[in-house]
Amino acid sequence: EKPESELLTQARLIAKLEAKVKGQSNLISDLCKKEHMMEERERAHVARVQGLEAAFAQLQAQHAGTVHQVQQQHHQLQQQQQQHQHQQHQQQHQLQQQQQQLHGIAQERDRVLRDMQVVVHDMACTKAMLDDSGRFITHQQHQMHLMSCEMNALRAGNLHQHNLLQQQRMREQQDREGSFSLNKIKDAIEEAVKETSTMDEDQRKAKVKALRMRWHPDKNPILKEFATEVTKIINEAVDQVEKALEGRR
């Protein structure tokens, strides 16, 4: 009766794990699609920046040509000042418009570059999340395989094989928990946050923001509980560094 009870328990556990893996696989697929969309968006940004740079260079050339033309005409205007006064005014107005266009394009180019930096950072966070999630799902699938083997051994009445497989599964489960150990993550995060104390304020904020984005629960849906705990560790470490900096002031 005990092996049969264990079989039923493990069968239910496998069914739950299979449902969970299926849901996680669907989520990974959605995340991959999102990553593809972000790559398309990055390519579009690159093309847009290239177009803006080309337009910027063209306007610079036009501006230089117009300035040279105005200098030549200025010498002629010394003799024909009254006749060409209206024309000179129009050309100066054209120069002002071109300068305004150049300034607007430069601002647009800078904005697009900032958007590209955000996209690249989001892609890096997504890739890291996918790597962690992939390792987690691979481990879960291997655990399911071992549990299936355990069930087959129980059905065959091979208790020795069943115990060996169970011990192997428990060891691997402990190894997996070690790879996602909060203590290891805590030490690494505290060290990373501690290094920010020697940076200027903008660099420190950027480093802390990157850490928080990397472990934000919404960006780690498969490891959401783990990411929530890591976020708490980050906040505590940041509070300690900020208090230490205030004490120095």
Sequence and secondary structure as in RCSB ss.txt:
>XXXX:A:sequence
EKPESELLTQARLIAKLEAKVKGQSNLISDLCKKEHMMEERERAHVARVQGLEAAFAQLQAQHAGTVHQVQQQHH
QLQQQQQQHQHQQHQQQHQLQQQQQQLHGIAQERDRVLRDMQVVVHDMACTKAMLDDSGRFITHQQHQMHLMSCE
MNALRAGNLHQHNLLQQQRMREQQDREGSFSLNKIKDAIEEAVKETSTMDEDQRKAKVKALRMRWHPDKNPILKE
FATEVTKIINEAVDQVEKALEGRR
>XXXX:A:secstr
 HHHHHHHHHHHHHHHHHHHHHHHHHHHHHHHHHHHHHHHHHHHHHHHHHHHHHHHHHHHHHHHHHHHHHHHHHH
HHTTSHHHHHHHHHHHHHHHHHHHHHHHHHHHHHHHHHHHHHHHHHHHHHHHHHHHHHHHHHHHHHHHHHHHHHH
HHHHHTT HHHHHHHHHHHHHHHHHHHHHT HHHHHHHHHHHHHHGGGS HHHHHHHHHHHHHHT GGG STTHH
HHHHHHHHHHHHHHHHHHHHHHH 
